[in-house]
Amino acid sequence: MGIIAWIIIGLLAGLIAKALMPGKDPGGIIITMLIGIAGGLLGGWLGKVIFGVDSIDGFFELSTWIAAIVGSMILLALYRVISGNRRHA
């Protein structure tokens, strides 16, 4: 897959992760998109390391989307923990 495909998957995965984990986030839509792109990469890497599968087979493969969404949810949760601590400090 090319970089444009990864950006599109990341953007959509970030939106899906945000929908699955509603709540107030300190960042706006730009932060959500960046988390989605990084989450897609993280999910693909985790799928390969933990399960030994190539989770980035193609744009329309279910494993690619699941990996990207799970990675985005992990990063969104970490972002909320880190940014939540800064606000109260």
N, C-alpha and C positions, 0 to 999 in steps of 0.2 A: 504494500500500500504506500501511496505517496504521502507527502507532508500535508497536502490539502485534505486528503481523506482523514488523516489523523486529527486535523483541526476541526473538521465537521463532526467527527465522532466525539471528540472531546467537548465541543460546545453542547451537543445534544445530551451527552452523558452528564455534564454538569447541571443542565436543566432538570434532567430526570432525577439526579441525586438530590437536588434542592427540593423537588416535589415530594420525594420519599422521606426527606428529613426537614419538614417545615419548621420555621422559627425565624427569629430575627437574627440576621447576620450583620456584622459591622461593615462588610463590604457590599458593593453594589453588583450590578450585572457583569461588570468587567472582571471583578474578583471571581465570581462564579464561573465565568468562561475560562479563566486561567486555571482555576482549580480543576475544571473538567478536562482540560487538555493534559495537565500534569497527572490527573487521576487515571486517564486512559493509558498513559505510558506506565504508571505505577501498576495498574491492574494487569497489563500485559506481562510486565516483568514478574509480578508475583505469581501469575498463572504458570509461567515457565519454571520458576524456581521451586515453588511449593508442589505443584502437581505434575511437573514435567511435561506439560502439554504446550503446544504452540497456540496460544490463545489469540494470536493476531493473524488468523488465516485469511481473512478478507473482510471487506466492508459489510457484506450482508450475512456474515456468519454470526450465529447467536453467541458463540463463545467470545467473540470480539466485543460485542456489546455488553455482555455480562461482566467481563473483565474491566471494561472502561467504567461502567456504572459503579461497581464495587470499589474500584480504585478511587473514583471521585467521592464516594461516600466516606471512605477512610480519610481522605485529605480534608473534606469538609468538616468532619468531626474534629480532626486535629486543629484545623483553623479556628473552630469555635472555642476549643479549649485554650489555645494560645491567646487569641484576641480577647477572650472573656477575662483572662487573668490580667491583661494589661489595663483594661478599663477600670477594674476595681483597685488597682494599685495606686 
